[in-house]
Amino acid sequence: MRIDYLWHSEFMIHIKNKSGEIIKIMSDSWLSDFVAWDMMARNPRIKIDYTKLQNLDAIFLSHSHLDHIDPYTLVDLFENLEKKPDIFLAETLAFLEPLFVKNLKNVNIIILENKETIDYKWLKITGLIYKNSFITNEDDVMTLFIENENELIYSDVDTEPGSNFEVIEYMYDFFNKKNYSQVIYLATRNELEWNLKLFDAKNAKERQKIDSEYRAFRKDEIIREYEKFEVEWINSFYETKNLSKIFIWQWIVFPKEINSEVFCLNTMKLEQVKDIEEKTAKKFGYKTNFSYFKWWQSYIIENNIIKNIWSIDYLSEIDFIDVKQDLSLDFFRKLNFSPLNNEKRNIKKQKEIIIDLINNRFFPYALANLEIPLKDAILESKEKKYSIKVRYGTKDDFENIYYVFDFGKLRFEIENIKDDYFNEDYWANDLEDFYNWSQELYSNFLHKLDEKKSYRLWTFLGSNFLNNDLLYKKFDLHFWLAKNKESIN
């Protein structure tokens, strides 16, 4: 088995089928220098050399985030590869199939259903969707099993089993359904939340404290992951014979045009995560082999031995900034008090969109969400109400409108609030942009948010299934831009 680590959570597997033919399957597709509306970027930035990548059997698309489904890369692949790859589409994304058919010439779509195994070129492909007890922006994620007669690889894509015992038991059964010569668990890690906390620190001392807190938290989290197998009396997939757990890293950064020095504001390295987990597993008596992949490298895995063989020959580097930690950097994130697109808009039209958005989309979600109950927010407030403040206009000329709900109302209503009380606040331009998909969930990286508040409305807009029509509009726009060699900016 050969795995090309394309960076972030993307990889390409080269695996032999029953007849000895090598099948190439790419998992997710973000290879362009585009994500979160051109406000975030890839490091390294790369391009594909099609003189060296001349065939690709299939591309698996796991979920609807732009750092996984990348219309710009997909259009590029279908324009340059003579033999078009098949698309494995998670069943949670089946509503997007017409867009792929419309924009990718001669595409063959194969819908992967949850826990259903398909035969593909004498390989077996199985998708697994985790069940969640609450609504998340990754509810549509499908994880992936690929197997031949002797080998199995599993990618958790953009999630992890955690304490989901149903998933853990399924993984255990799958890993042990036959005596594989090697089982590869490709585990994706994401430290973005804590890296952003380093950006938001007020000084270097606070930054050091955040870094120390995260390292302690991560160590405890890993220990708890192994303790649960003993406390809960569930089967541990770490008991699997010939199991290797290999870590890869999701890494999204600000474009270097902003300030390339900020790349050094990062917390734990992937090798440090690997070392902690390796020591913890050994302490609990497991013989799992642990490793991690470096960006832009090809690896051969034979008899559970991982060999780095070369840099990926079909990728050309545009530029790369080596990421070294330096928490003493004199850089602290300052965000402007303004909408990201600070321009005059049709306020009457905006008000129609936003009242409909709040009452007909957000309100039912907010009432039903038991993770952060709207009821609790009202009960805990002195005013006994929930207020969403929206600023209509530009940073130099705006008016505040307060949309308020309390236990005496049937919906959010506009109220005059003299003391500027609000639970969450937005610029109307930003909400309109999100509604029209010229912003998205992760463009909040560049918003000035109060860390003590819960931004329920913005979180809701990023929730899959609840906004599939908006997702469709998003990908329709990006496919159009990609085919016309344009970007959002």
Protein Blocks (a to p, Z undefined) as FASTA:
>chain_A
ZZddebjjbccdddddfkopacdddehjbfbfceehhlaccdddddddfklmmbdfbdcd
fblcfklbcfklmmmmmmmmmbacdddddfklmmmmmmmmmmmghiacddddehiacdee
hiacdddddddfbdcfklmpccdddddfkbccddehjacfklafklmmmmmmmmmmpccf
bdcddddddfklmmmmmmmpmbfklmmmmmmmmmmmmmmmmmmmmmmmmmnopacfklpg
hiacddddddddddfklommlmmmccddfklmmmmmmmmmmmnopabdcddddehiacdd
eehiacdfbdcfkbccfbdcdddddfkbccddddddddfblcdddfklmmmmmmmmmmmm
mmmmmmmmmklgfklmmmmpmnlpacddddeddfklccdddddddfkbcbdcddddfklp
afbdcdfklmmmmmnopacfklmmmpccdfkbccfklmmmmpghjlmmmmmmmmmmmmmm
mmnopafZZ
